[in-house]
């Protein structure tokens, strides 16, 4: 892969930095701010920059904004722990900057989809339409697991684990392509460059190692579903047909319908695609997003 050049964007990106709740948030932006706004929310370990392939596939003119969550990508942050409510508060602050008086169109992938779903239920008046890509929650937990989880968190926090090390961009790009084999070598190299920086000792991933610590608080699916039931915006649920998300979330899609308790939702399953839909099928994802948003102007 060393002789493969990186992906060349069709729509150039630009970066902005906003101070958000004492963190300098890096914001990836595309398009004219006068065009309709879409806010993209990336998943765990990812960055807003890698929505580039989807942005390039959009047929219409949009103003796309994609923050790098705190401690990921170019939003440099170091913490002892990360809490989900902080992401909701960060999102709320960002939306006040980009769309203070108008409900927004949200597109969230994986962790970003889970954040978007909670936010859309907690602040339904702020969301006009929501595309949830593979952000369907986790399998429920048993309260009896709490003592062991707190113990695990306390013990592992004594020495924060590091991320896997890669010797070169080519090695990281090969790793990315191996996990999402339907993306091109050039796309994999582009993602590698978004995820890491090169130094004398190899690559350093643009992510706080503390993100690898277990969450001290058990996941309570009933709480997530209570938020989903409060969403008033129309919702498009998008999943890769070959994704492990169904098993991880305890889902069994029947007849192509994910049957999640959003009051107004539709499902789109994208064939021959895994969890990283925006890597493996950016054109089909862009088409699904635009079809849905144009049907809900």
Secondary structure as GFF3:
##gff-version 3
##sequence-region A 1 297
A	DSSP	beta_strand	14	20	.	.	.	ID=ss1
A	DSSP	beta_strand	23	30	.	.	.	ID=ss2
A	DSSP	beta_strand	37	41	.	.	.	ID=ss3
A	DSSP	three_ten_helix	48	51	.	.	.	ID=ss4
A	DSSP	alpha_helix	52	57	.	.	.	ID=ss5
A	DSSP	beta_strand	63	67	.	.	.	ID=ss6
A	DSSP	alpha_helix	84	98	.	.	.	ID=ss7
A	DSSP	beta_strand	104	109	.	.	.	ID=ss8
A	DSSP	alpha_helix	111	122	.	.	.	ID=ss9
A	DSSP	three_ten_helix	124	126	.	.	.	ID=ss10
A	DSSP	beta_strand	127	133	.	.	.	ID=ss11
A	DSSP	three_ten_helix	143	145	.	.	.	ID=ss12
A	DSSP	alpha_helix	146	156	.	.	.	ID=ss13
A	DSSP	alpha_helix	169	179	.	.	.	ID=ss14
A	DSSP	alpha_helix	185	195	.	.	.	ID=ss15
A	DSSP	beta_strand	196	199	.	.	.	ID=ss16
A	DSSP	beta_strand	202	205	.	.	.	ID=ss17
A	DSSP	three_ten_helix	209	212	.	.	.	ID=ss18
A	DSSP	alpha_helix	221	228	.	.	.	ID=ss19
A	DSSP	beta_strand	234	240	.	.	.	ID=ss20
A	DSSP	alpha_helix	245	248	.	.	.	ID=ss21
A	DSSP	beta_strand	265	270	.	.	.	ID=ss22
A	DSSP	alpha_helix	277	280	.	.	.	ID=ss23
A	DSSP	alpha_helix	282	295	.	.	.	ID=ss24
###
